[in-house]
Amino acid sequence: MLLRLPTSVSEAQECMAEGAVPIGGATLVWATWQRDGFPELAMSLRDLPEATAMEPEALGAAVVLHRMDDRVPEVLRRAAGSVGTGAVRRAATVGGNLVGSSLRCLLPAALVLEARATVLGPDRAYETDLTEVMAKRHLLLGLRWRTPTASGYRKQPAEAGGPPPLVVATAVHADGEGHHRLRIAVRDGYEVVSEAAPCDAGAEEVLAALERTDVGALPPGARDVVREQVAGILGPLADR
C-alpha cells in the first residue's frame, strides 16, 4: 500500500482523482484490510493544515481524539474523551469517527454546536451541513461553529459488546439580542435525535417544548437523562 500525505487541498484533490482511499488512524478498517487485502493507494490528511486545525471555533478532521483540549468547547472535548480506550483515542481521528464509524460518538456534540462541515469535492472544497456529510460520506476536512454560552455531555455506562450507550449532548447559544436557545442531541441506539428550544423562560418550559418534538418520543429512561441534563446546564445560567 502506498500512502500519500498531501500538504495542500489541490494535492488532496489529485489523490482523490487517482482513487486514493482516505484513512486517518485506520482504527476502523485495519482488521478488514488484513482480512481482505490492503488498498493500492491510501491518503492521510495529517499534513494538511486545513485538516489539522484546533481552535475555539474550528477543528480539523485529521485531529487525533486524545489531542483535544480546552481550546474546543466542553461538549466536544468530553465526547472525544469518551471514545473507546486510550489506545484508540491516540489513533482515531475526528473525520474517522464522524464519517467512518457507525456509532459516530462525536456527532451529538457537533450537532448541538450547530457545526458546519467543510468537505473536499472533486473540484473544490466547500461548506455543507452534517446531514449531507453523514448521508453521502464526504471527505471531511473540518468543522466550524460559533462558541456556545455553555455546553454539556453525558454518556451512560454500558457493557462491552452490548448496545450503544445512551448519549445526551447539550449547548446553549445566544442570538446577539439577549435571547438564548438550547440545542440538544440524543443518541439512542444508532439513531441520533437533535432538537432546539428557546430557553430564556427556564428548564421546565424547555422540557415542555422538547416533549412536543422527537425527544418526547424517546424511551422513559432516555427522557429522564434529558431532563437531568437540561436542568444541569440551565441551572447555572439562571444564577448569572
Secondary structure, 3 states (H helix, E strand, C coil): CEEECCCCHHHHHHHHHCCCEEECCCCCCHHHHHHHCCCCEEEECCCCHHHHCEECCEEECCCEHHHCCCCCCHHHHHHHHCCCCHHHHCCCEHHHHHHHCCCCCCHHHHHHCCCEEEEECCCCEEEECHHHHHHHCCEEEEEECCCCCEEEEEECCCCCCCCCCCEEEEEEEECCCCCEEEEEEEEECCEEEEEEEECCCCHHHHHHHHHCCHHHHCCHHHHHHHHHHHHHHHHHHHCC
